[in-house]
Structures are given as C-alpha cells and as structure tokens.
Amino acid sequence: MPELRYAGRPERLDKLLAAPELTRSRAAALIREGRCAVNGKVVIQPAFKPKNGDEVVLCVPEAEETSQKAEDIPITLLYEDAHLAVVVKPCGMVVHPAAGNESGTLVNALLYRLDSLSGIGGQKRPGIVHRLDKDTSGLLIVAKDDQAHAALSRQLSERKMEKHYLAVVAGRMKGEEGSVDLPIGRSPKDRKKMAPRPDGRSALTYWRLLDQRPDRALLDVRIVTGRTHQIRVHMAAIGHPVLGDPLYAPRSAPKAPRLMLHAWRLSFTHPVTGERLSFEAPADKLFGYAEIKEAEA
C-alpha cells in the first residue's frame, strides 16, 4: 500500500492531499476511512487543518480488479486516446451498476470497449468523471488513468468544463434567454427528489430559447454547477418542467415519449496536452416535434 507524505500547512486536509492522481473527493473518502495520519495520529475529518510543518501521511490502497463484468453492449465512442474517452450514453442506460441494475450499464459496456481503466477509487474501473441520469442521454467523459481523472474532476469542480443540454420544456418562455440561481438540496417530502432549498448547495443554470411552440419550448441549457437533477429541478421551479419527467413534471404537462433532456455539447481542456476539446452529439429523433405529437396521439 503506497504512502504519500506531505508537509502540513493550515488548510483543509482534503485540499492538501489532492494530487495530480487523486481527486479532492477521493482524498476526503480516504481520510474518513482512517487512512490519514497527522504526526502519527489518525485523523478522520477532511476539514481538519494541520499546522505548518506537521507530518501528514496518506495510505492509498492499491487498485483492485473490478468485480463488474465486461459486456459487449453497443455504445457510441466519439473520441479515445491513452488518457480519456468521450462517449454518448443512450436514454434508458444506467451509468453505474447497482442493486437492481447489475448489468447492462455504461460501465459494463466501457469495461468491454476500453483498453485501460482508472484505479482512482481503489478499484480498477472506467473513471466516470461526471454522470447523467438514467433517462438523460448524451455526452460523457471517461478517464482512463488516475491523473486524467483527477485533472478532469478539478476542471469540473472549478467550473472550467462547459456542458450544454437540449431540453424540451412545458409552456411559453418569457423572453429569449434567462437564468435560474436557486440552491438545491434533498426534498424533505420525498427522498427520491431534490428541491430548491435555502440551505441547499448553490446551483446556477442558464437557458436560451431555440424554438417555441404553443405548449412547449426547445431550450439550450448550460449548467455552471452540477447538482443532482439540477436542470429538472430548476426548470420545474420556474414553471417550465422538462417534458417526460416522472418526478418533477405535473400530470397536466404535455406528454412526451421520453425524458426530453440530452447533453449535446461538451468542452474541456485535455489534462495532458492542454488542448481545448469540444464535442457535439445530436439528440435522437424523439426530440423532433413531429415525433412528440405522434406519441401523444
């Protein structure tokens, strides 16, 4: 088990321990597991601040082979090099295996398609840098080594990664563009849902009108933060829920054949070359208004 040694300084342990191959969130998880010691004493609080010159030691577990199975599932691979890949997740596919979804996930497909895996979590697996809900389709970045994973995660947390979505929402928009700045937290009424909450985490969403129909609108939505269900919660909060949303759209909303949310544009800086990369993936035909109307008939 490798040990990483640091000279202490008065800042949070998880921030101090974040390294080129280790994300801050992973460092915090290792601290909570009791794998960090300051001057020989185990510390399990990620927010703990050592003093200047304190000896800080972090024990990082070796990456183990994953128990998840590789499956020959067709996926669209837009880009791949030695460090990362960009894929298009279809609507209805779960990203990570979990209870009730042990197979048929994006991770199962990636284990089959990719030639190397990130071990940043202590288990070799495709490094999913950010996630999409099961019924949201679109672009995802996959890290193939720990350094790329950590660097991409930092871009995400520092808001240097640009993500645009297509969303079909209910109603007529007031204006050509706008923003929603509402903190989001777990709903106190339903633990499966998120909700705008004063004590929630900050969340900022920008939208731009692309097409307006009598009862729905097509938007280009850019999220600055990446909170759970952010677009779905924010658009519902301003009276324009995403169509096809079983959690946040009321029964009175116009019908749609699927959750009308698709991650269509993604821009980020390559963690090794420094090149700015941009990718686009068109939405499936169900985003066409004719197909939506056919589904309503």
C-alpha positions, -999 to 999 in steps of 0.1 A, spaced: 0 0 0 17 32 -11 22 61 13 20 97 2 38 122 26 32 159 28 44 188 49 15 202 68 1 237 63 -30 254 76 -56 243 50 -81 215 49 -67 180 47 -87 170 17 -74 201 -2 -39 195 9 -39 158 -1 -55 164 -36 -27 155 -60 -24 150 -98 -36 114 -95 -61 120 -66 -93 140 -66 -103 160 -35 -134 139 -31 -114 107 -32 -89 122 -7 -118 130 16 -131 95 14 -97 80 22 -95 104 52 -129 92 65 -117 56 61 -89 63 86 -61 62 61 -46 96 70 -23 104 100 -10 138 112 21 135 133 14 98 137 -22 103 149 -51 91 126 -74 120 116 -108 112 100 -121 148 94 -115 161 59 -118 197 71 -91 193 97 -63 218 93 -28 207 102 -1 232 113 29 243 93 55 216 93 32 188 106 39 154 90 9 142 70 8 107 57 -19 92 35 -21 55 28 -36 48 -7 -49 13 -14 -37 -4 -45 -63 -6 -72 -80 -40 -73 -96 -57 -102 -132 -48 -105 -159 -74 -99 -181 -58 -125 -183 -77 -158 -174 -65 -192 -204 -68 -216 -205 -64 -254 -231 -36 -254 -231 -12 -284 -222 24 -274 -211 54 -294 -174 62 -288 -167 97 -302 -131 100 -291 -104 80 -274 -67 83 -266 -44 69 -240 -58 91 -212 -96 96 -218 -126 88 -239 -158 106 -248 -189 85 -252 -226 91 -259 -249 75 -234 -283 64 -247 -316 72 -229 -325 44 -205 -290 33 -197 -278 34 -161 -242 47 -157 -230 25 -127 -240 -10 -117 -261 -10 -85 -288 -31 -68 -314 -39 -95 -290 -28 -123 -260 -51 -120 -257 -54 -158 -264 -36 -190 -249 -3 -176 -225 21 -193 -197 8 -170 -202 -28 -182 -200 -15 -218 -169 5 -211 -151 -24 -195 -155 -43 -228 -146 -14 -251 -117 4 -233 -81 -9 -231 -72 7 -198 -90 17 -166 -88 43 -139 -80 29 -105 -86 62 -86 -113 47 -64 -92 18 -51 -108 -5 -77 -99 -6 -114 -129 8 -133 -136 33 -161 -133 67 -144 -167 83 -148 -158 119 -143 -194 131 -143 -228 114 -145 -261 116 -163 -295 104 -150 -307 71 -164 -332 87 -188 -309 116 -198 -289 109 -230 -257 125 -242 -220 131 -238 -199 118 -210 -161 119 -203 -144 87 -192 -109 89 -176 -85 61 -184 -59 68 -158 -58 84 -124 -40 116 -133 -65 123 -161 -94 115 -137 -81 139 -110 -74 167 -135 -108 164 -152 -126 163 -119 -108 196 -109 -119 212 -141 -155 202 -132 -153 215 -96 -136 247 -108 -163 252 -134 -139 252 -163 -158 225 -181 -187 237 -203 -218 215 -206 -248 223 -228 -281 203 -229 -311 203 -251 -343 204 -231 -379 204 -243 -400 221 -215 -436 229 -210 -452 263 -217 -442 295 -234 -410 311 -223 -409 348 -212 -380 361 -232 -352 347 -254 -329 337 -225 -326 337 -188 -311 321 -157 -321 302 -126 -300 307 -94 -315 286 -67 -297 263 -42 -307 227 -44 -310 201 -16 -328 169 -8 -366 173 -7 -379 170 28 -411 154 15 -397 128 -9 -362 114 -5 -361 104 -42 -364 140 -52 -344 172 -50 -358 207 -44 -349 243 -42 -338 249 -6 -322 279 12 -298 255 29 -290 236 -2 -259 237 -24 -255 266 -48 -268 259 -83 -268 281 -114 -284 273 -148 -286 294 -179 -311 288 -207 -316 301 -243 -347 297 -264 -342 278 -296 -378 271 -307 -412 280 -293 -444 260 -299 -478 267 -285 -474 244 -255 -436 237 -253 -402 251 -260 -369 238 -271 -340 252 -250 -302 252 -250 -294 249 -213 -259 254 -198 -252 244 -162 -225 261 -143 -228 238 -113 -236 201 -115 -261 193 -88 -283 162 -88 -313 167 -111 -303 204 -115 -319 212 -148 -351 192 -140 -354 210 -106 -347 245 -119 -369 243 -149 -398 230 -128 -392 257 -102 -398 285 -128 -429 268 -141 -414 251 -172 -408 214 -163 -389 192 -186 -413 171 -206 -414 134 -199 -401 139 -164 -419 114 -140 -405 132 -109 -410 169 -115 -435 174 -143 -472 175 -133 -497 153 -149 -511 183 -168 -478 188 -187 -478 179 -224 -469 143 -230 -435 131 -244 -421 97 -254 -390 101 -231 -373 125 -207 -366 153 -230 -331 161 -218 -299 155 -238 -263 165 -232 -254 177 -266 -222 198 -263 -192 194 -241 -159 214 -239 -129 208 -217 -91 211 -216 -72 179 -223 -55 170 -189 -22 161 -206 -19 181 -239 -36 212 -227 -56 214 -259 -92 226 -256 -115 199 -269 -152 203 -279 -177 176 -289 -213 176 -301 -238 148 -303 -272 154 -319 -303 143 -300 -323 113 -312 -353 117 -334 -377 119 -304 -366 155 -299 -383 163 -332 -417 179 -326 -435 157 -351 -424 126 -333 -436 140 -300 -470 148 -314 -472 112 -328 -465 99 -293 -494 120 -279 -519 107 -304 
